Amino acid sequence: MLLKIVLVTALLTGGLAVVKDSSILDRTGLVGSCSVVESPSAGNAVWQACRAGRLQGRPNLVRKSCVSKGIVGDVEYWRCRTELGSGPPT
């Protein structure tokens, strides 16, 4: 009985570690994600293209000093003053 509990705990811990890595969730399309795109105009602003995931909508980049520049199809474009870090989108 104890062996079963230890085995289930190990499997759950491994599963949670895999899910915590948000890149897996991004690649499967479960959560929204953003990627850097070419700037439509000259300047030092960084542009992000954000797509919605199946479990949540498009990431909101307002807290990262970005301004939404519109939605085209299923992609929302954001202009940011600086390049965003590699953390998960919010």
Biopython code that builds the backbone (N, CA, C, O; Angstrom):
import numpy as np
from Bio.PDB.StructureBuilder import StructureBuilder

atoms = [
    (1, "MET", "N", (0.818, -1.190, 0.000)),
    (1, "MET", "CA", (0.000, 0.000, 0.000)),
    (1, "MET", "C", (0.866, 1.260, 0.000)),
    (1, "MET", "O", (0.590, 2.215, -0.726)),
    (2, "LEU", "N", (1.913, 1.248, 0.822)),
    (2, "LEU", "CA", (2.799, 2.395, 0.898)),
    (2, "LEU", "C", (3.516, 2.626, -0.429)),
    (2, "LEU", "O", (3.744, 3.767, -0.830)),
    (3, "LEU", "N", (3.864, 1.548, -1.099)),
    (3, "LEU", "CA", (4.522, 1.655, -2.398)),
    (3, "LEU", "C", (3.609, 2.351, -3.420)),
    (3, "LEU", "O", (4.081, 3.166, -4.214)),
    (4, "LYS", "N", (2.314, 2.037, -3.404)),
    (4, "LYS", "CA", (1.372, 2.692, -4.310)),
    (4, "LYS", "C", (1.278, 4.191, -4.036)),
    (4, "LYS", "O", (1.240, 4.991, -4.971)),
    (5, "ILE", "N", (1.243, 4.570, -2.776)),
    (5, "ILE", "CA", (1.171, 5.988, -2.407)),
    (5, "ILE", "C", (2.428, 6.725, -2.869)),
    (5, "ILE", "O", (2.342, 7.823, -3.418)),
    (6, "VAL", "N", (3.565, 6.134, -2.652)),
    (6, "VAL", "CA", (4.823, 6.748, -3.083)),
    (6, "VAL", "C", (4.872, 6.872, -4.601)),
    (6, "VAL", "O", (5.315, 7.896, -5.121)),
    (7, "LEU", "N", (4.427, 5.853, -5.312)),
    (7, "LEU", "CA", (4.427, 5.874, -6.771)),
    (7, "LEU", "C", (3.480, 6.946, -7.313)),
    (7, "LEU", "O", (3.849, 7.688, -8.223)),
    (8, "VAL", "N", (2.281, 7.036, -6.774)),
    (8, "VAL", "CA", (1.321, 8.058, -7.216)),
    (8, "VAL", "C", (1.854, 9.451, -6.913)),
    (8, "VAL", "O", (1.726, 10.356, -7.737)),
    (9, "THR", "N", (2.445, 9.629, -5.748)),
    (9, "THR", "CA", (3.027, 10.929, -5.390)),
    (9, "THR", "C", (4.147, 11.315, -6.351)),
    (9, "THR", "O", (4.233, 12.467, -6.775)),
    (10, "ALA", "N", (4.990, 10.370, -6.689)),
    (10, "ALA", "CA", (6.080, 10.646, -7.632)),
    (10, "ALA", "C", (5.533, 11.006, -9.010)),
    (10, "ALA", "O", (6.042, 11.924, -9.653)),
    (11, "LEU", "N", (4.507, 10.299, -9.469)),
    (11, "LEU", "CA", (3.910, 10.603, -10.769)),
    (11, "LEU", "C", (3.258, 11.982, -10.770)),
    (11, "LEU", "O", (3.403, 12.733, -11.734)),
    (12, "LEU", "N", (2.549, 12.319, -9.712)),
    (12, "LEU", "CA", (1.928, 13.647, -9.621)),
    (12, "LEU", "C", (2.976, 14.750, -9.572)),
    (12, "LEU", "O", (2.817, 15.786, -10.218)),
    (13, "THR", "N", (4.034, 14.539, -8.819)),
    (13, "THR", "CA", (5.107, 15.529, -8.740)),
    (13, "THR", "C", (5.761, 15.727, -10.103)),
    (13, "THR", "O", (6.022, 16.860, -10.506)),
    (14, "GLY", "N", (6.024, 14.651, -10.804)),
    (14, "GLY", "CA", (6.598, 14.746, -12.149)),
    (14, "GLY", "C", (5.667, 15.451, -13.111)),
    (14, "GLY", "O", (6.104, 16.278, -13.911)),
    (15, "GLY", "N", (4.379, 15.130, -13.037)),
    (15, "GLY", "CA", (3.392, 15.783, -13.898)),
    (15, "GLY", "C", (3.299, 17.273, -13.634)),
    (15, "GLY", "O", (3.217, 18.068, -14.571)),
    (16, "LEU", "N", (3.309, 17.658, -12.366)),
    (16, "LEU", "CA", (3.260, 19.081, -12.022)),
    (16, "LEU", "C", (4.523, 19.815, -12.484)),
    (16, "LEU", "O", (4.447, 20.967, -12.909)),
    (17, "ALA", "N", (5.661, 19.163, -12.404)),
    (17, "ALA", "CA", (6.905, 19.782, -12.869)),
    (17, "ALA", "C", (6.862, 20.027, -14.374)),
    (17, "ALA", "O", (7.343, 21.056, -14.850)),
    (18, "VAL", "N", (6.295, 19.096, -15.119)),
    (18, "VAL", "CA", (6.185, 19.259, -16.571)),
    (18, "VAL", "C", (5.213, 20.380, -16.906)),
    (18, "VAL", "O", (5.494, 21.192, -17.787)),
    (19, "VAL", "N", (4.074, 20.441, -16.221)),
    (19, "VAL", "CA", (3.075, 21.473, -16.495)),
    (19, "VAL", "C", (3.586, 22.846, -16.081)),
    (19, "VAL", "O", (3.229, 23.847, -16.702)),
    (20, "LYS", "N", (4.405, 22.910, -15.057)),
    (20, "LYS", "CA", (4.942, 24.196, -14.606)),
    (20, "LYS", "C", (5.784, 24.848, -15.697)),
    (20, "LYS", "O", (5.840, 26.074, -15.785)),
    (21, "ASP", "N", (6.425, 24.057, -16.511)),
    (21, "ASP", "CA", (7.198, 24.581, -17.631)),
    (21, "ASP", "C", (6.207, 25.104, -18.661)),
    (21, "ASP", "O", (5.654, 24.330, -19.443)),
    (22, "SER", "N", (5.979, 26.425, -18.666)),
    (22, "SER", "CA", (4.915, 27.013, -19.494)),
    (22, "SER", "C", (5.161, 26.849, -20.986)),
    (22, "SER", "O", (4.222, 26.983, -21.770)),
    (23, "SER", "N", (6.381, 26.567, -21.403)),
    (23, "SER", "CA", (6.616, 26.412, -22.840)),
    (23, "SER", "C", (5.860, 25.202, -23.384)),
    (23, "SER", "O", (5.453, 25.201, -24.546)),
    (24, "ILE", "N", (5.669, 24.186, -22.570)),
    (24, "ILE", "CA", (4.889, 23.022, -23.013)),
    (24, "ILE", "C", (3.440, 23.435, -23.218)),
    (24, "ILE", "O", (2.810, 23.026, -24.193)),
    (25, "LEU", "N", (2.906, 24.244, -22.307)),
    (25, "LEU", "CA", (1.531, 24.710, -22.439)),
    (25, "LEU", "C", (1.385, 25.635, -23.641)),
    (25, "LEU", "O", (0.357, 25.609, -24.318)),
    (26, "ASP", "N", (2.407, 26.458, -23.916)),
    (26, "ASP", "CA", (2.386, 27.332, -25.087)),
    (26, "ASP", "C", (2.370, 26.518, -26.378)),
    (26, "ASP", "O", (1.575, 26.783, -27.280)),
    (27, "ARG", "N", (3.250, 25.533, -26.458)),
    (27, "ARG", "CA", (3.360, 24.730, -27.680)),
    (27, "ARG", "C", (2.100, 23.937, -27.972)),
    (27, "ARG", "O", (1.769, 23.710, -29.136)),
    (28, "THR", "N", (1.399, 23.515, -26.941)),
    (28, "THR", "CA", (0.174, 22.764, -27.158)),
    (28, "THR", "C", (-1.013, 23.673, -27.429)),
    (28, "THR", "O", (-2.087, 23.194, -27.793)),
    (29, "GLY", "N", (-0.833, 24.987, -27.254)),
    (29, "GLY", "CA", (-1.901, 25.944, -27.526)),
    (29, "GLY", "C", (-2.930, 26.049, -26.423)),
    (29, "GLY", "O", (-4.031, 26.547, -26.658)),
    (30, "LEU", "N", (-2.602, 25.593, -25.226)),
    (30, "LEU", "CA", (-3.552, 25.663, -24.121)),
    (30, "LEU", "C", (-3.593, 27.047, -23.484)),
    (30, "LEU", "O", (-4.651, 27.483, -23.030)),
    (31, "VAL", "N", (-2.472, 27.737, -23.444)),
    (31, "VAL", "CA", (-2.434, 29.093, -22.895)),
    (31, "VAL", "C", (-2.007, 30.061, -23.992)),
    (31, "VAL", "O", (-1.358, 29.665, -24.961)),
    (32, "GLY", "N", (-2.371, 31.320, -23.835)),
    (32, "GLY", "CA", (-1.988, 32.332, -24.811)),
    (32, "GLY", "C", (-0.486, 32.555, -24.812)),
    (32, "GLY", "O", (0.185, 32.310, -23.810)),
    (33, "SER", "N", (0.040, 33.019, -25.936)),
    (33, "SER", "CA", (1.470, 33.254, -26.031)),
    (33, "SER", "C", (1.751, 34.436, -26.951)),
    (33, "SER", "O", (0.927, 34.798, -27.790)),
    (34, "CYS", "N", (2.913, 35.021, -26.780)),
    (34, "CYS", "CA", (3.338, 36.162, -27.594)),
    (34, "CYS", "C", (4.698, 35.861, -28.211)),
    (34, "CYS", "O", (5.488, 35.086, -27.672)),
    (35, "SER", "N", (4.949, 36.491, -29.350)),
    (35, "SER", "CA", (6.250, 36.367, -29.985)),
    (35, "SER", "C", (6.624, 37.713, -30.590)),
    (35, "SER", "O", (5.756, 38.507, -30.955)),
    (36, "VAL", "N", (7.909, 37.954, -30.690)),
    (36, "VAL", "CA", (8.402, 39.205, -31.253)),
    (36, "VAL", "C", (8.215, 39.177, -32.765)),
    (36, "VAL", "O", (8.508, 38.175, -33.416)),
    (37, "VAL", "N", (7.722, 40.289, -33.319)),
    (37, "VAL", "CA", (7.551, 40.419, -34.763)),
    (37, "VAL", "C", (8.293, 41.657, -35.244)),
    (37, "VAL", "O", (8.668, 42.522, -34.453)),
    (38, "GLU", "N", (8.493, 41.724, -36.534)),
    (38, "GLU", "CA", (9.209, 42.853, -37.123)),
    (38, "GLU", "C", (8.394, 44.126, -36.959)),
    (38, "GLU", "O", (7.176, 44.126, -37.143)),
    (39, "SER", "N", (9.071, 45.201, -36.614)),
    (39, "SER", "CA", (8.430, 46.497, -36.417)),
    (39, "SER", "C", (7.938, 47.057, -37.746)),
    (39, "SER", "O", (8.685, 47.052, -38.725)),
    (40, "PRO", "N", (6.687, 47.544, -37.803)),
    (40, "PRO", "CA", (6.181, 48.098, -39.052)),
    (40, "PRO", "C", (6.767, 49.467, -39.393)),
    (40, "PRO", "O", (6.614, 49.945, -40.516)),
    (41, "SER", "N", (7.435, 50.096, -38.429)),
    (41, "SER", "CA", (8.037, 51.406, -38.684)),
    (41, "SER", "C", (9.421, 51.464, -38.051)),
    (41, "SER", "O", (9.760, 50.662, -37.180)),
    (42, "ALA", "N", (10.202, 52.416, -38.503)),
    (42, "ALA", "CA", (11.537, 52.585, -37.929)),
    (42, "ALA", "C", (11.390, 53.060, -36.489)),
    (42, "ALA", "O", (10.453, 53.790, -36.166)),
    (43, "GLY", "N", (12.282, 52.662, -35.653)),
    (43, "GLY", "CA", (12.242, 53.051, -34.248)),
    (43, "GLY", "C", (12.804, 51.949, -33.385)),
    (43, "GLY", "O", (13.174, 50.878, -33.866)),
    (44, "ASN", "N", (12.862, 52.236, -32.089)),
    (44, "ASN", "CA", (13.449, 51.252, -31.193)),
    (44, "ASN", "C", (12.397, 50.479, -30.401)),
    (44, "ASN", "O", (12.747, 49.745, -29.477)),
    (45, "ALA", "N", (11.114, 50.629, -30.743)),
    (45, "ALA", "CA", (10.061, 49.887, -30.051)),
    (45, "ALA", "C", (10.083, 48.421, -30.491)),
    (45, "ALA", "O", (10.456, 48.097, -31.618)),
    (46, "VAL", "N", (9.678, 47.557, -29.579)),
    (46, "VAL", "CA", (9.599, 46.126, -29.845)),
    (46, "VAL", "C", (8.122, 45.775, -30.019)),
    (46, "VAL", "O", (7.290, 46.192, -29.213)),
    (47, "TRP", "N", (7.796, 45.028, -31.043)),
    (47, "TRP", "CA", (6.413, 44.640, -31.310)),
    (47, "TRP", "C", (6.214, 43.178, -30.966)),
    (47, "TRP", "O", (7.062, 42.337, -31.265)),
    (48, "GLN", "N", (5.080, 42.878, -30.330)),
    (48, "GLN", "CA", (4.719, 41.523, -29.944)),
    (48, "GLN", "C", (3.416, 41.143, -30.629)),
    (48, "GLN", "O", (2.506, 41.966, -30.726)),
    (49, "ALA", "N", (3.314, 39.922, -31.100)),
    (49, "ALA", "CA", (2.075, 39.378, -31.656)),
    (49, "ALA", "C", (1.597, 38.306, -30.685)),
    (49, "ALA", "O", (2.297, 37.323, -30.446)),
    (50, "CYS", "N", (0.389, 38.499, -30.120)),
    (50, "CYS", "CA", (-0.128, 37.588, -29.102)),
    (50, "CYS", "C", (-1.333, 36.820, -29.625)),
    (50, "CYS", "O", (-2.237, 37.389, -30.238)),
    (51, "ARG", "N", (-1.328, 35.519, -29.371)),
    (51, "ARG", "CA", (-2.425, 34.647, -29.778)),
    (51, "ARG", "C", (-3.093, 34.069, -28.533)),
    (51, "ARG", "O", (-2.441, 33.816, -27.519)),
    (52, "ALA", "N", (-4.395, 33.867, -28.632)),
    (52, "ALA", "CA", (-5.155, 33.296, -27.521)),
    (52, "ALA", "C", (-4.930, 31.791, -27.441)),
    (52, "ALA", "O", (-4.668, 31.135, -28.449)),
    (53, "GLY", "N", (-5.036, 31.258, -26.234)),
    (53, "GLY", "CA", (-4.971, 29.818, -26.032)),
    (53, "GLY", "C", (-6.363, 29.236, -25.877)),
    (53, "GLY", "O", (-7.350, 29.970, -25.846)),
    (54, "ARG", "N", (-6.441, 27.918, -25.778)),
    (54, "ARG", "CA", (-7.745, 27.261, -25.618)),
    (54, "ARG", "C", (-8.310, 27.445, -24.215)),
    (54, "ARG", "O", (-9.528, 27.491, -24.042)),
    (55, "LEU", "N", (-7.441, 27.551, -23.211)),
    (55, "LEU", "CA", (-7.901, 27.680, -21.833)),
    (55, "LEU", "C", (-8.000, 29.119, -21.358)),
    (55, "LEU", "O", (-8.726, 29.401, -20.404)),
    (56, "GLN", "N", (-7.300, 30.018, -21.987)),
    (56, "GLN", "CA", (-7.344, 31.425, -21.595)),
    (56, "GLN", "C", (-7.185, 32.289, -22.832)),
    (56, "GLN", "O", (-6.748, 31.818, -23.882)),
    (57, "GLY", "N", (-7.541, 33.552, -22.700)),
    (57, "GLY", "CA", (-7.474, 34.467, -23.832)),
    (57, "GLY", "C", (-6.058, 34.928, -24.117)),
    (57, "GLY", "O", (-5.085, 34.376, -23.605)),
    (58, "ARG", "N", (-5.971, 35.963, -24.957)),
    (58, "ARG", "CA", (-4.666, 36.516, -25.293)),
    (58, "ARG", "C", (-4.035, 37.164, -24.057)),
    (58, "ARG", "O", (-4.750, 37.715, -23.219)),
    (59, "PRO", "N", (-2.712, 37.104, -23.935)),
    (59, "PRO", "CA", (-2.037, 37.759, -22.815)),
    (59, "PRO", "C", (-2.242, 39.267, -22.864)),
    (59, "PRO", "O", (-2.301, 39.863, -23.939)),
    (60, "ASN", "N", (-2.350, 39.875, -21.689)),
    (60, "ASN", "CA", (-2.486, 41.319, -21.566)),
    (60, "ASN", "C", (-1.122, 41.876, -21.165)),
    (60, "ASN", "O", (-0.619, 41.563, -20.085)),
    (61, "LEU", "N", (-0.520, 42.697, -22.024)),
    (61, "LEU", "CA", (0.833, 43.191, -21.785)),
    (61, "LEU", "C", (0.861, 44.613, -21.237)),
    (61, "LEU", "O", (1.917, 45.246, -21.247)),
    (62, "VAL", "N", (-0.264, 45.130, -20.762)),
    (62, "VAL", "CA", (-0.323, 46.502, -20.250)),
    (62, "VAL", "C", (0.640, 46.689, -19.084)),
    (62, "VAL", "O", (1.304, 47.722, -19.001)),
    (63, "ARG", "N", (0.728, 45.733, -18.202)),
    (63, "ARG", "CA", (1.616, 45.852, -17.033)),
    (63, "ARG", "C", (3.093, 45.802, -17.403)),
    (63, "ARG", "O", (3.951, 46.074, -16.563)),
    (64, "LYS", "N", (3.394, 45.464, -18.631)),
    (64, "LYS", "CA", (4.781, 45.394, -19.082)),
    (64, "LYS", "C", (5.126, 46.600, -19.948)),
    (64, "LYS", "O", (6.023, 46.533, -20.789)),
    (65, "SER", "N", (4.404, 47.710, -19.738)),
    (65, "SER", "CA", (4.625, 48.973, -20.462)),
    (65, "SER", "C", (4.423, 48.820, -21.964)),
    (65, "SER", "O", (5.179, 49.382, -22.756)),
    (66, "CYS", "N", (3.410, 48.065, -22.353)),
    (66, "CYS", "CA", (3.089, 47.877, -23.761)),
    (66, "CYS", "C", (1.727, 48.498, -24.053)),
    (66, "CYS", "O", (0.881, 48.617, -23.167)),
    (67, "VAL", "N", (1.531, 48.890, -25.300)),
    (67, "VAL", "CA", (0.275, 49.492, -25.744)),
    (67, "VAL", "C", (-0.296, 48.631, -26.867)),
    (67, "VAL", "O", (0.397, 48.313, -27.833)),
    (68, "SER", "N", (-1.571, 48.258, -26.728)),
    (68, "SER", "CA", (-2.218, 47.457, -27.757)),
    (68, "SER", "C", (-2.419, 48.304, -28.999)),
    (68, "SER", "O", (-2.893, 49.437, -28.916)),
    (69, "LYS", "N", (-2.062, 47.761, -30.140)),
    (69, "LYS", "CA", (-2.198, 48.484, -31.400)),
    (69, "LYS", "C", (-3.256, 47.871, -32.303)),
    (69, "LYS", "O", (-3.375, 48.261, -33.465)),
    (70, "GLY", "N", (-4.026, 46.918, -31.789)),
    (70, "GLY", "CA", (-5.132, 46.375, -32.556)),
    (70, "GLY", "C", (-5.069, 44.875, -32.726)),
    (70, "GLY", "O", (-4.056, 44.223, -32.472)),
    (71, "ILE", "N", (-6.221, 44.350, -33.176)),
    (71, "ILE", "CA", (-6.359, 42.912, -33.398)),
    (71, "ILE", "C", (-6.608, 42.680, -34.879)),
    (71, "ILE", "O", (-7.490, 43.296, -35.477)),
    (72, "VAL", "N", (-5.831, 41.794, -35.459)),
    (72, "VAL", "CA", (-5.999, 41.405, -36.855)),
    (72, "VAL", "C", (-6.200, 39.893, -36.869)),
    (72, "VAL", "O", (-5.289, 39.129, -36.550)),
    (73, "GLY", "N", (-7.398, 39.477, -37.239)),
    (73, "GLY", "CA", (-7.712, 38.045, -37.197)),
    (73, "GLY", "C", (-7.722, 37.567, -35.766)),
    (73, "GLY", "O", (-8.483, 38.084, -34.948)),
    (74, "ASP", "N", (-6.895, 36.594, -35.446)),
    (74, "ASP", "CA", (-6.821, 36.089, -34.076)),
    (74, "ASP", "C", (-5.552, 36.540, -33.351)),
    (74, "ASP", "O", (-5.199, 35.982, -32.312)),
    (75, "VAL", "N", (-4.868, 37.545, -33.897)),
    (75, "VAL", "CA", (-3.615, 38.022, -33.330)),
    (75, "VAL", "C", (-3.780, 39.469, -32.858)),
    (75, "VAL", "O", (-4.294, 40.319, -33.585)),
    (76, "GLU", "N", (-3.330, 39.731, -31.617)),
    (76, "GLU", "CA", (-3.321, 41.097, -31.099)),
    (76, "GLU", "C", (-1.877, 41.597, -31.124)),
    (76, "GLU", "O", (-0.967, 40.916, -30.652)),
    (77, "TYR", "N", (-1.679, 42.798, -31.682)),
    (77, "TYR", "CA", (-0.344, 43.375, -31.783)),
    (77, "TYR", "C", (-0.143, 44.405, -30.682)),
    (77, "TYR", "O", (-1.010, 45.236, -30.411)),
    (78, "TRP", "N", (1.036, 44.327, -30.051)),
    (78, "TRP", "CA", (1.400, 45.231, -28.974)),
    (78, "TRP", "C", (2.723, 45.918, -29.301)),
    (78, "TRP", "O", (3.634, 45.297, -29.848)),
    (79, "ARG", "N", (2.823, 47.201, -28.963)),
    (79, "ARG", "CA", (4.089, 47.925, -29.087)),
    (79, "ARG", "C", (4.631, 48.133, -27.686)),
    (79, "ARG", "O", (3.953, 48.693, -26.824)),
    (80, "CYS", "N", (5.858, 47.680, -27.461)),
    (80, "CYS", "CA", (6.490, 47.754, -26.145)),
    (80, "CYS", "C", (7.734, 48.634, -26.227)),
    (80, "CYS", "O", (8.408, 48.684, -27.256)),
    (81, "ARG", "N", (8.022, 49.319, -25.137)),
    (81, "ARG", "CA", (9.204, 50.188, -25.115)),
    (81, "ARG", "C", (10.504, 49.392, -25.126)),
    (81, "ARG", "O", (11.482, 49.789, -25.761)),
    (82, "THR", "N", (10.503, 48.284, -24.428)),
    (82, "THR", "CA", (11.704, 47.437, -24.363)),
    (82, "THR", "C", (11.311, 45.992, -24.601)),
    (82, "THR", "O", (10.134, 45.639, -24.530)),
    (83, "GLU", "N", (12.291, 45.167, -24.881)),
    (83, "GLU", "CA", (12.018, 43.744, -25.085)),
    (83, "GLU", "C", (11.608, 43.113, -23.764)),
    (83, "GLU", "O", (12.188, 43.398, -22.716)),
    (84, "LEU", "N", (10.602, 42.255, -23.831)),
    (84, "LEU", "CA", (10.098, 41.607, -22.611)),
    (84, "LEU", "C", (11.022, 40.496, -22.203)),
    (84, "LEU", "O", (11.766, 39.953, -23.020)),
    (85, "GLY", "N", (10.970, 40.155, -20.913)),
    (85, "GLY", "CA", (11.777, 39.060, -20.384)),
    (85, "GLY", "C", (11.249, 37.729, -20.889)),
    (85, "GLY", "O", (10.286, 37.683, -21.654)),
    (86, "SER", "N", (11.874, 36.661, -20.465)),
    (86, "SER", "CA", (11.495, 35.329, -20.936)),
    (86, "SER", "C", (10.485, 34.649, -20.036)),
    (86, "SER", "O", (10.218, 33.459, -20.202)),
    (87, "GLY", "N", (9.918, 35.376, -19.086)),
    (87, "GLY", "CA", (8.938, 34.772, -18.189)),
    (87, "GLY", "C", (7.620, 34.519, -18.898)),
    (87, "GLY", "O", (7.447, 34.893, -20.059)),
    (88, "PRO", "N", (6.701, 33.889, -18.204)),
    (88, "PRO", "CA", (5.408, 33.595, -18.807)),
    (88, "PRO", "C", (4.591, 34.857, -19.051)),
    (88, "PRO", "O", (4.683, 35.798, -18.263)),
    (89, "PRO", "N", (3.813, 34.907, -20.090)),
    (89, "PRO", "CA", (3.005, 36.071, -20.354)),
    (89, "PRO", "C", (1.913, 36.227, -19.326)),
    (89, "PRO", "O", (1.436, 35.248, -18.751)),
    (90, "THR", "N", (1.523, 37.456, -19.100)),
    (90, "THR", "CA", (0.461, 37.712, -18.118)),
    (90, "THR", "C", (-0.692, 38.417, -18.747)),
    (90, "THR", "O", (-1.677, 38.714, -18.071)),
]
sb = StructureBuilder()
sb.init_structure("model")
sb.init_model(0)
sb.init_chain("A")
sb.init_seg("    ")
for serial, (resi, resn, name, xyz) in enumerate(atoms, 1):
    if name == "N":
        sb.init_residue(resn, " ", resi, " ")
    sb.init_atom(name, np.array(xyz, "f"), 0.0, 1.0, " ", f" {name:<3s}", serial, name[0])
structure = sb.get_structure()
